């Protein structure tokens, strides 16, 4: 009696885990932009782990050579293969798309520290300590309001150039730079309360590069019912980056994961590279809930740069971990790194994404 009950409970639990992993694998294949669909773009690793553990558990304790059991094993194997395919490029076993710079420092190097600070976080000193320790050329913050701006004023003597957008709506952003800035603009590309920053940055060797900073609204309840506006802003910046034609960096909290269809479309449209490929996931969110972690804070760059160093830093009491990235400007080797060129299908998808986002924003406003 006890053995039968234990077996029945095990089958139910096994079935629930299998169903959960199966749905989490199939749902993101939908083209729907609704939040309850796009939210499943995030937990690729979690779904992979659930499927692997469930399959091992099933084979050890329950598997019998029946058609039904082979079907369950097949479903789990399918889940594992799909999720592994998506995750593989961000493992150390995959090929790097960004080359490692040979020199530690040069006059064309630029370092960035990127951090979503969490507006309600009052441990200001933790981020300031990171700035002192890593001494980045550029500090990029999101969710920073006027209080955060006041607290960060202590670093301004070392960062004389800045673009400040203090907002109380969780979408404030600040740029602090020890390198000269030019043509700086605060822009509201899609939504009237969601800013982004465009600026030129002069490297130590005198060259100018273009920097875009973005933090679109995520598709979650209480923020947005779908991902249309987020997707449109990301693709708009991607098109601008491509049109620029010179050395470009796009950085910030994209509220999207590296392996989503929209982020992949962004890379195809922009031709920018992701230094995480072949190196690791660098999961930045959620810093306080280890089981729910994925890469939301990004840096993409043109093939003018190689990577010196990339590191996810320790907690600053935010729900995001900061990221430190050190790049080497080596345009003479840009042809050694791959660049994706958009085709007609990519451009069509990009145009439709931007149109949907703008239309949705017009309706909401």
C-alpha positions in Angstrom: 0.0 0.0 0.0 2.7 2.4 1.0 4.8 1.6 -2.1 1.9 2.1 -4.4 1.1 5.5 -2.8 4.7 6.5 -3.0 4.8 5.5 -6.7 1.6 7.4 -7.5 2.9 10.6 -5.8 6.1 10.3 -7.7 4.3 9.9 -11.0 2.2 13.0 -10.3 5.2 15.1 -9.3 7.2 13.8 -12.3 4.3 14.6 -14.6 4.0 18.2 -13.2 7.7 18.8 -13.7 7.6 17.4 -17.2 4.6 19.5 -18.1 6.1 22.7 -16.6 9.4 22.2 -18.5 7.5 21.3 -21.8 5.3 24.4 -21.6 8.3 26.6 -20.7 10.0 25.3 -23.9 7.1 25.6 -26.3 5.5 28.9 -25.2 8.5 31.1 -26.1 8.3 29.8 -29.7 5.1 31.8 -30.0 5.4 35.2 -31.8 3.0 36.8 -29.3 4.2 39.8 -27.5 2.0 39.4 -24.4 3.9 39.4 -21.1 2.6 36.0 -20.1 4.3 34.6 -23.2 7.5 36.6 -23.3 8.2 36.0 -19.6 9.1 32.4 -20.6 12.1 33.8 -22.7 13.9 34.2 -19.4 14.2 30.8 -17.6 16.2 28.8 -20.2 18.7 27.5 -17.7 16.1 26.8 -15.1 14.1 24.8 -17.6 17.1 22.9 -18.8 18.1 21.9 -15.2 14.5 20.9 -14.4 14.4 18.6 -17.5 17.8 17.0 -16.8 17.0 16.3 -13.1 13.5 15.0 -14.0 14.9 12.7 -16.7 17.6 11.2 -14.4 15.0 10.8 -11.7 12.6 9.1 -14.1 15.2 6.6 -15.4 16.4 5.7 -12.0 13.1 5.1 -10.2 10.3 4.7 -12.7 11.4 3.8 -16.2 9.9 0.7 -17.8 10.2 -0.3 -21.4 6.7 0.8 -22.4 5.6 3.1 -25.1 4.3 5.7 -22.6 7.6 5.8 -20.7 9.6 6.1 -23.9 7.3 9.0 -24.9 8.0 10.8 -21.6 11.7 10.2 -22.0 11.5 11.6 -25.6 9.7 14.7 -24.4 12.3 15.4 -21.8 15.1 14.8 -24.2 13.5 17.3 -26.6 13.3 19.9 -23.9 17.0 19.4 -23.0 18.1 19.6 -26.6 16.1 22.8 -27.3 17.3 24.6 -24.1 20.9 23.4 -24.5 20.9 24.8 -28.1 19.7 28.2 -26.9 22.2 28.2 -24.0 25.2 26.7 -25.7 26.6 30.0 -27.2 26.9 31.5 -23.7 29.0 28.6 -22.3 32.8 28.6 -22.1 32.7 25.6 -24.6 31.3 27.7 -27.5 33.3 29.7 -29.9 34.1 33.3 -28.9 32.7 35.9 -31.2 34.8 38.7 -29.6 38.5 38.2 -29.6 40.6 38.6 -26.5 42.9 41.6 -26.6 46.6 40.9 -26.4 47.5 44.0 -24.4 46.2 44.8 -20.9 46.0 48.5 -21.6 46.4 50.9 -24.5 45.4 54.4 -25.4 42.3 53.1 -27.1 41.0 51.1 -24.2 37.8 52.0 -22.5 36.2 50.5 -19.3 32.6 50.6 -18.3 30.8 49.8 -15.1 27.1 49.2 -15.6 24.6 48.9 -12.7 20.9 49.0 -12.2 21.0 50.3 -8.6 17.4 49.6 -7.5 15.8 53.0 -6.8 14.9 52.1 -3.2 18.4 50.9 -2.4 20.0 53.2 0.2 23.4 51.4 0.4 24.9 54.1 -1.9 28.4 53.5 -0.5 28.5 50.0 -2.0 28.4 51.2 -5.6 30.8 54.1 -4.8 33.3 51.5 -3.4 33.0 49.5 -6.6 33.8 52.7 -8.6 36.8 53.3 -6.5 38.0 49.7 -6.8 37.5 49.2 -10.5 38.1 52.8 -11.5 36.1 52.6 -14.8 36.4 55.2 -17.5 32.6 55.3 -17.6 29.9 54.6 -15.0 26.4 53.8 -16.2 23.5 53.6 -13.8 19.8 52.9 -14.2 16.9 53.4 -11.8 18.8 56.4 -10.4 16.7 59.3 -9.1 17.6 62.7 -7.6 18.7 61.2 -4.3 21.0 58.8 -6.0 22.4 61.7 -8.1 23.1 63.6 -4.9 24.9 60.6 -3.3 27.0 60.0 -6.4 28.1 63.6 -6.6 31.1 62.5 -4.5 32.6 60.9 -7.6 32.2 63.9 -9.9 35.7 65.3 -9.2 37.0 62.2 -11.0 34.2 62.1 -13.6 33.9 65.6 -14.9 31.7 64.7 -17.8 28.1 63.5 -17.3 24.6 63.1 -18.6 22.0 63.1 -15.8 18.4 62.0 -16.0 17.1 61.7 -12.5 13.6 60.3 -12.5 11.3 58.8 -9.8 9.6 56.3 -12.1 12.4 53.6 -12.0 13.7 54.7 -15.4 16.2 57.4 -14.4 19.7 57.0 -15.7 23.1 58.6 -15.3 26.3 58.6 -17.2 29.5 59.6 -15.6 32.7 59.8 -17.7 36.3 60.7 -17.2 36.5 60.9 -21.0 35.2 63.9 -22.9 31.6 63.7 -24.2 30.1 65.4 -27.2 26.7 65.6 -28.9 25.0 64.2 -25.8 21.3 63.8 -26.0 18.6 62.5 -23.7 15.9 60.9 -26.0 12.5 59.4 -25.5 12.4 57.0 -28.5 9.1 55.2 -27.9 7.5 56.1 -24.6 7.4 59.7 -23.2 8.6 58.6 -19.7 11.3 56.1 -20.8 14.6 57.9 -21.6 17.7 56.7 -23.3 21.1 58.4 -23.8 23.1 59.0 -27.0 26.5 60.5 -26.8 30.0 60.5 -28.4 33.0 59.6 -26.2 36.5 60.6 -26.9 39.1 57.9 -26.1 42.6 58.7 -24.8 44.0 58.2 -28.3 41.7 61.0 -29.6 39.3 58.7 -31.4 35.6 59.3 -30.9 33.1 56.4 -30.4 29.3 56.3 -30.1 27.6 55.2 -26.9 23.9 54.3 -26.5 22.5 53.7 -23.1 19.0 52.1 -22.9 16.6 50.8 -20.2 13.2 50.0 -21.8 10.2 48.9 -19.9 9.9 45.2 -19.2 6.9 43.0 -20.1 5.7 42.3 -16.6 2.4 43.0 -14.7 2.4 46.5 -13.4 4.9 47.7 -16.1 3.6 46.7 -19.5 1.1 44.1 -20.7 3.3 43.2 -23.7 6.9 43.6 -25.0 6.1 45.7 -28.1 7.5 49.0 -26.8 10.6 47.3 -25.3 11.3 45.4 -28.5 10.8 48.5 -30.7 13.2 50.6 -28.7 15.9 47.9 -28.7 15.6 47.5 -32.5 15.5 51.3 -33.1 18.8 51.6 -31.3 20.2 48.6 -33.3 19.4 50.4 -36.5 21.0 53.6 -35.4 24.1 51.7 -34.4 24.3 50.1 -37.8 23.8 53.4 -39.5 26.5 55.0 -37.5 29.1 52.8 -39.2 31.9 53.6 -36.8 32.9 52.2 -33.4 29.7 51.8 -31.3 28.8 50.5 -27.8 25.2 49.8 -26.7 24.9 49.2 -22.9 22.3 49.1 -20.2 19.5 47.1 -18.7 17.6 45.9 -21.7 15.0 43.9 -19.7 15.5 41.1 -22.1 17.8 38.1 -22.2 20.6 37.4 -24.6 19.0 34.5 -26.3 15.5 36.0 -27.0 14.4 36.3 -30.6 14.3 40.1 -30.2 17.8 40.4 -28.8 19.0 38.1 -31.7 17.1 40.4 -34.1 18.9 43.4 -32.5 22.3 41.8 -33.2 21.4 40.9 -36.8 20.1 44.5 -37.4 23.0 46.2 -35.6 25.8 43.9 -36.5 27.1 44.3 -33.0 28.9 41.6 -31.0 28.2 40.1 -27.6 31.4 39.5 -25.6 29.6 36.9 -23.4 29.4 34.4 -26.2 31.9 31.7 -25.6 32.7 33.1 -22.1 29.6 32.7 -19.9 26.1 33.9 -19.0 27.1 36.7 -16.6 23.6 36.5 -15.1 22.8 39.9 -13.4 19.3 39.5 -12.2 17.9 38.5 -9.7 20.8 39.2 -7.3 18.8 38.2 -4.2 17.0 35.1 -5.6 19.7 32.7 -7.0 17.1 30.3 -8.5 15.8 33.1 -10.7 18.8 34.5 -12.5 19.3 35.5 -16.1 21.3 38.1 -18.0 19.3 41.4 -18.2 22.2 43.9 -18.2 24.1 43.9 -21.5 26.9 45.4 -23.4 27.1 45.0 -27.2 29.8 46.6 -29.4 31.0 46.9 -32.9 33.9 44.8 -34.2 36.3 47.7 -33.7 36.8 46.4 -30.1 38.3 43.3 -28.5 37.7 42.2 -24.9 40.3 42.8 -22.2 38.1 41.8 -19.3 34.4 41.2 -18.4 33.3 40.5 -14.8 30.1 40.3 -12.9 30.7 42.1 -9.7 29.5 41.3 -6.2 26.2 42.7 -4.8 25.6 46.4 -4.1 22.3 45.5 -2.4 20.4 45.9 -5.6 18.3 43.2 -7.3 20.9 43.5 -10.1 24.6 42.7 -10.0 26.9 45.3 -11.5 29.0 44.4 -14.6 32.5 45.6 -15.4 33.6 45.5 -19.0 37.1 46.6 -20.3 37.4 46.9 -24.1 40.4 47.5 -26.4 39.8 49.7 -29.4 41.6 47.9 -32.3 39.9 48.8 -35.6 42.8 47.4 -37.6 41.7 43.9 -36.6 38.0 44.4 -37.0 37.8 42.1 -40.0 39.0 39.2 -37.8 35.7 39.3 -35.9 32.4 38.2 -37.4 29.6 40.7 -38.3 26.1 39.7 -39.1 24.7 41.5 -42.1 20.9 41.9 -42.1 19.0 40.5 -45.1 15.6 41.6 -46.4 13.8 39.3 -44.0 15.6 40.8 -41.0 14.8 44.3 -42.1 11.2 43.4 -42.6 11.0 42.0 -39.1 12.8 45.0 -37.7 10.3 47.4 -39.4 7.3 45.5 -38.2 8.7 45.4 -34.6 9.3 49.2 -34.6 5.8 49.9 -36.1 4.1 47.7 -33.5 5.9 49.4 -30.7 5.1 52.9 -31.9 1.5 52.0 -32.5 1.2 50.5 -29.0 2.8 53.5 -27.4 0.4 55.8 -29.2 -2.6 53.9 -28.0 -1.3 53.9 -24.4 -0.6 57.6 -24.5 
